[in-house]
Amino acid sequence: MNLGRADGVIDLSGSAGLWRRVRVSCTGRGKAERLSEETGTAEGVEKYLIQFWPKAS
């Protein structure tokens, strides 16, 4: 699933902010850096995945 840029706020308070684990990964950072040096700001090159695991009740 690709939602693109999220301009709104994502509310994660449904679990009272208690998270067992949060993992963030990103691809395309090197390519974005090269393109930014060559042509200015690189749009749509980096992709992020953020995963949350709630703490057990």
N, C-alpha and C positions, 0 to 999 in steps of 0.2 A: 504494500500500500504506500503510495506517495501522496502526501497531503500538500507538498510544497511549503512555502513559508506560512507560518501561523502568526498573523498580526495580533490576534486576540490573546488573552491570558488563559492558560490552562489551569484550572483549579484542581489541585491534588489533595485538598483538605478532607475529602470524604473518609479517609482513614486516619484522621486526626494527625496527619503528618508523621505517622510512625512507619518507617520503612526499614525493612531488614536489609535490603540491598538496592543500590541504584547503579546501573552501568551505562556509560555513554561511550559510543564509538563514532568515529568519523573517517570517511574516505575522501580522497580528492584534495587534501590540503596542499600537497606538493605541486599538483597541477594548477591549483588556484594561485599559489605563490608565483609560479613561472608565468602564467597568463597575466597576472597583475603587474609584474615587472615589464612585460612586453607591451601590453595594450591598455593598462589601467585596471580598474576593478573587474574581477572575473565573477560573473553572475551564474548561479545554478551549477557550479562545479562540485562544491563540497556537499556531501550527504551525511546526515546525522541519524543515529539510531539511539534512542534513550529508552531504557527498560527499567521498570520499577517492580519490586517484589514487596508486598506488604508484610509487616511484622505479624506473626501469628497472634491471635487473640488470647 
